[in-house]
Each structure stands twice: as structure tokens, then as C-alpha cells.
């Protein structure tokens, strides 16, 4: 989602199911690429989503794994619920008729420790990521646990 009000409405509707509710917003705007399309900061999102009753907050897509670390840190500092980070593989580029992403699975995975240290409870990948990206996260996790 791109704004607090639409996310708040979605959380309210989802809470009626009695199931855990995870709300997801994309941070890809503003000078530092740390705002949603509607201008919400991680701190404002975290506070509003906890207030709305979300059981976890997810930052997905955005402009890549490098920016996700700071977003994660700010979400974690602003709330107590689990944080799920699912960055994309960078910004898509049109190469003729196909779309490509510059981020490699290895580069993506190399951010595992920084994301965990920043407070991520769950990690995954969004646009442009492949099973290799998730394998790279798992490999980095295994190395970190040794």
C-alpha cells in the first residue's frame, strides 16, 4: 500500500477475520527514498499500523535492499510488533523488451546481517528477486549462526 489511510482501512477489514494481520507498505519516495508514495515516514506508518491493530508491519518493494536497512531500523525503533522486510532487486530497467534488475542474489544476501541487526523479524524478496535471492538470505543466515 502507499498510504496510511488505505492501510488503516485494510487492517480494520482484515481484523474482522480473527486472523493475524500483517500490513505492507512500500517506501520508495522522497529525497531519501524513505517515504511512501503518499509521503508517510516509517515512524508514522509504524505508529498508525500498531494503533490500527496490525500484528506485524511489512516494508516491501521500494528501491532495493540498501535502502531497506534504514527503513527497517526506523520501523523497529517506532513500534514493538514484528517487522517483515521484503525489498525488491533494485529499480527495474527496460532492456529492449525485457525488464532486468541490477542487484545480484549475492549482493542481496550480503545484507542479511544488517537487516537482522536493524530489527527485521522476517526477510524475503519482492520484485525482481528469484529463488536464488532467498537462497542467498538463507546462506547468509547459516553463516551468521556459526
For each residue, the residues with C-beta under 8 A, 3 or more apart:
1: 6 7 10 23 24 25 26 36
2: 6 25 26 36 37 38
3: 6 7 25 36 37 38 40
4: 7 8 36 38 40 44 45 48 49
5: 8 9
6: 1 2 3 9 10
7: 1 3 4 10 11 23 25 45 48 49 52
8: 4 5 11 12 48 49 52
9: 5 6 12 13
10: 1 6 7 13 14 23
11: 7 8 14 15 21 23 49 52 53 54
12: 8 9 15 16 52 53
13: 9 10 16
14: 10 11 17 19 21
15: 11 12 18 21 53
16: 12 13
17: 14
18: 15
19: 14
20: 55 56
21: 11 14 15 53 54 55 56
22: 54 55 56 57 58 84
23: 1 7 10 11 49 52 54 56 57 58
24: 1 57 58 59 60 84 86
25: 1 2 3 7 36 40 45 57 58 59 60
26: 1 2 36 37 59 60 61 62
27: 33 34 35 36 42 59 62 67 71
28: 33 36 37 61 62 63
29: 33 35 36 37 39
30: 33 34 35 39
31:
32: 35 70
33: 27 28 29 30 62 63 67
34: 27 30 41 42 67 70 71 74
35: 27 29 30 32 39 40 41
36: 1 2 3 4 25 26 27 28 29 39 40 45
37: 2 3 26 28 29
38: 2 3 4
39: 29 30 35 36
40: 3 4 25 35 36 44 45 48
41: 34 35 44 45 74
42: 27 34 45 46 59 71 74 75 78
43: 46 47 74 75 77 78
44: 4 40 41 47 48
45: 4 7 25 36 40 41 42 48 49 57 75
46: 42 43 49 50 57 74 75 78 79
47: 43 44 50 51 78 79
48: 4 7 8 40 44 45 51 52
49: 4 7 8 11 23 45 46 52 54 57 79 81
50: 46 47 53 54 57 79 80 81
51: 47 48
52: 7 8 11 12 23 48 49
53: 11 12 15 21 50
54: 11 21 22 23 49 50 57 81
55: 20 21 22 81 82
56: 20 21 22 23 81 82 83 84 121 122
57: 22 23 24 25 45 46 49 50 54 75 79 81 82 83 84
58: 22 23 24 25 83 84 85 86 122
59: 24 25 26 27 42 62 68 71 72 75 83 84 85 86 87
60: 24 25 26 84 85 86 87 88 124 126
61: 26 28 86 87 88 126 127
62: 26 27 28 33 59 67 68 71 87 88 126
63: 28 33 67 88 90 91
64: 67 68 87 88 89 90 91 103
65: 68 69 87 89 90 103 107 108 111 115
66: 69 111
67: 27 33 34 62 63 64 70 71 87
68: 59 62 64 65 71 72 85 87 111 115
69: 65 66 72 73 111 114 115 118
70: 32 34 67 73 74 118
71: 27 34 42 59 62 67 68 74 75 85
72: 59 68 69 75 76 83 85 115 118 119 120
73: 69 70 76 77 118 119
74: 34 41 42 43 46 70 71 77 78
75: 42 43 45 46 57 59 71 72 78 79 83 119
76: 72 73 79 83 118 119 120
77: 43 73 74 119
78: 42 43 46 47 74 75
79: 46 47 49 50 57 75 76 83
80: 50
81: 49 50 54 55 56 57
82: 55 56 57 121 122
83: 56 57 58 59 72 75 76 79 119 120 121 122
84: 22 24 56 57 58 59 60 120 121 122 123 124
85: 58 59 60 68 71 72 115 120 122 123 124
86: 24 58 59 60 61 123 124 125 126
87: 59 60 61 62 64 65 67 68 108 125 126 129
88: 60 61 62 63 64 91 101 125 126 127 128 129
89: 64 65 101 102 103 108 125 126 127 128 129 133
90: 63 64 65 101 102 103 128
91: 63 64 88 101 102
92: 99 100 101 127 128
93: 99 100 101 102
94: 97 98 99
95: 98 99 100
96:
97: 94
98: 94 95
99: 92 93 94 95 128
100: 92 93 95
101: 88 89 90 91 92 93 127 128
102: 89 90 91 93
103: 64 65 89 90 107 108 128
104: 107 108
105: 108 109 129 130 132 133 135 136
106: 109 110 136
107: 65 103 104 110 111
108: 65 87 89 103 104 105 111 125 129 133 136 137
109: 105 106 112 133 135 136 137 139 140
110: 106 107 136 140
111: 65 66 68 69 107 108 114 115
112: 109 115 116 123 136 137 140 141 144
113: 116 117 140 144
114: 69 111 117 118
115: 65 68 69 72 85 111 112 118 120 123
116: 112 113 119 120 123 144
117: 113 114
118: 69 70 72 73 76 114 115
119: 72 73 75 76 77 83 116
120: 72 76 83 84 85 115 116 123
121: 56 82 83 84
122: 56 58 82 83 84 85
123: 84 85 86 112 115 116 120 137
124: 60 84 85 86 129 134 137
125: 86 87 88 89 108 128 129 130 133 134 137
126: 60 61 62 86 87 88 89 129
127: 61 88 89 92 101
128: 88 89 90 92 99 101 103 125
129: 87 88 89 105 108 124 125 126 133 134
130: 105 125 133 134
131: 134 135
132: 105 135 136
133: 89 105 108 109 125 129 130 136 137
134: 124 125 129 130 131 137 138
135: 105 109 131 132 138 139
136: 105 106 108 109 110 112 132 133 139 140
137: 108 109 112 123 124 125 133 134 140 141
138: 134 135 141 142
139: 109 135 136 142 143
140: 109 110 112 113 136 137 143 144
141: 112 137 138 144 145
142: 138 139 145 146
143: 139 140 146
144: 112 113 116 140 141
145: 141 142
146: 142 143
